[in-house]
Amino acid sequence: MPPLVAAEAHEYWQSVVAAMDAGHRVLLVARTPDGNQLLGAVQLDLATRPNSLLRAEVSKLLVHTRARRQGIARQLMEALEAQAQQLGRSTLILDTRHGDEAELLYQSMGYQFVGAIPAYFINYDGQPHATAVYYKLLTS
C-alpha cells in the first residue's frame, strides 16, 4: 500500500525467500527476453497440513504497469498451474479485490467464484474493500 517503505518491501521479500527455503512457497517470475528486466511474478503458497496437501493458494500476481495487456499474467498463471500439478496440488484458491479487472482473467481461466467478503482489506485509497474468493480444480 503506497507509500511503500523500502524496509517493509525488503522484509516482505525476505519472508518470501524464507518460505521458499522451507519448501512452502513457489515464486515464478516473468522477465524480458534478455532477462534484464522483471515484468511480473506470482506465488504459490503450499498448504502443509497432512489433510490439505492437495491444495495451494495463488498469491501476489503482479505485472509491471508497462507490461500489462501482453498476456504475461495469463502465462504466469498457466505456469503456476503446471507447477501446482507437478507438486500434486489439484485445488487452487485465490482472492482478489472484488470488481478488479483481474477477476476477468481468473474467470476466463476457469476459476469459480465462491463469494465476496465485504470490508476485507484496506486498499491504496485508504478505504475498506471487498475481496472475491475463487477456486479451480486442476485436472490431469
C-alpha positions in Angstrom: 0.0 0.0 0.0 1.6 3.3 -1.0 3.8 4.8 0.1 5.8 1.5 0.2 8.7 1.9 2.6 11.9 0.2 1.3 12.4 -1.6 4.7 8.9 -3.1 4.6 9.4 -4.3 1.0 12.7 -5.8 2.0 11.1 -7.6 5.0 8.3 -8.9 2.8 10.6 -10.4 0.2 12.8 -11.9 2.9 9.7 -13.7 4.2 9.1 -14.9 0.7 12.6 -16.3 0.4 12.3 -17.9 3.9 9.0 -19.6 2.8 10.7 -20.8 -0.4 13.6 -22.2 1.5 11.2 -24.0 3.8 9.5 -25.6 0.8 6.2 -23.8 1.5 6.1 -21.4 -1.4 6.9 -21.3 -5.1 7.8 -18.0 -6.8 7.5 -17.7 -10.6 8.8 -14.6 -12.5 8.5 -13.3 -16.0 11.4 -11.4 -17.5 12.1 -9.6 -20.7 13.7 -11.8 -23.4 17.2 -10.6 -22.5 16.5 -11.4 -18.8 17.4 -7.9 -17.6 14.0 -6.7 -16.5 11.4 -8.2 -14.3 7.9 -8.0 -15.9 5.8 -9.9 -13.4 5.6 -12.5 -10.7 3.2 -14.9 -9.0 3.4 -17.0 -5.9 2.0 -20.4 -5.0 1.6 -21.0 -1.2 1.6 -24.7 -0.5 -0.7 -26.0 2.3 1.4 -28.0 4.7 -1.1 -29.9 7.0 -1.4 -33.6 6.2 -5.1 -33.3 5.3 -4.5 -30.3 3.0 -1.7 -31.4 0.7 -3.9 -31.3 -2.3 -4.4 -27.6 -2.2 -2.4 -24.4 -2.7 -3.1 -20.7 -2.7 -2.3 -18.4 -5.6 -1.0 -15.1 -4.3 0.6 -11.8 -5.4 0.0 -12.0 -9.1 1.9 -8.8 -10.2 2.6 -7.4 -13.6 4.5 -4.2 -14.1 2.3 -1.4 -15.5 4.4 -1.1 -18.7 4.0 -4.9 -19.4 0.2 -5.2 -19.0 -2.1 -6.3 -21.7 0.5 -8.6 -23.2 -0.6 -11.9 -21.8 2.0 -12.1 -19.1 -0.5 -12.6 -16.2 -2.1 -15.5 -18.1 1.3 -17.0 -18.9 2.3 -16.8 -15.2 -0.9 -18.4 -14.2 -0.6 -21.2 -16.7 3.0 -21.9 -15.5 1.8 -21.7 -11.9 -1.0 -24.3 -12.6 1.5 -26.6 -14.2 3.9 -26.3 -11.2 1.0 -26.9 -8.9 0.1 -30.1 -10.7 3.8 -31.3 -10.7 3.6 -30.8 -6.9 0.5 -32.9 -6.6 -1.8 -29.9 -5.9 -5.2 -30.2 -7.5 -7.2 -27.5 -5.8 -6.1 -23.9 -6.2 -7.7 -21.0 -4.3 -7.2 -17.2 -4.6 -8.7 -14.0 -3.7 -8.6 -10.6 -5.4 -10.2 -7.2 -4.9 -13.9 -7.6 -5.8 -14.6 -5.7 -9.0 -11.0 -5.7 -10.1 -10.1 -6.5 -13.8 -8.1 -9.5 -12.5 -11.5 -11.2 -12.0 -12.0 -11.4 -15.7 -8.7 -13.2 -16.1 -9.4 -15.7 -13.4 -12.9 -16.4 -14.8 -11.6 -16.9 -18.3 -9.1 -19.4 -16.9 -11.9 -21.5 -15.3 -11.7 -20.2 -11.7 -15.1 -20.4 -10.0 -16.4 -17.5 -7.9 -17.2 -18.6 -4.4 -18.4 -15.3 -3.0 -17.3 -11.9 -1.8 -16.3 -10.9 1.7 -17.0 -7.2 2.4 -14.5 -4.9 4.1 -11.8 -7.5 3.8 -8.8 -5.2 3.4 -7.8 -1.6 3.1 -6.7 -0.6 -0.4 -4.3 2.2 -1.5 -7.2 4.7 -1.3 -7.4 4.1 2.4 -10.9 2.6 2.2 -12.1 -0.9 3.1 -12.7 -3.1 0.0 -14.4 -6.5 -0.5 -12.4 -9.5 -1.7 -13.6 -12.0 -4.2 -12.8 -15.6 -3.5 -12.2 -18.1 -6.3 -11.1 -21.8 -6.7 -10.1 -24.1 -9.5 -9.9 -27.8 -9.6 -7.0 -28.9 -11.8 -7.3 -32.0 -13.9 -4.5 -34.2 -15.1 
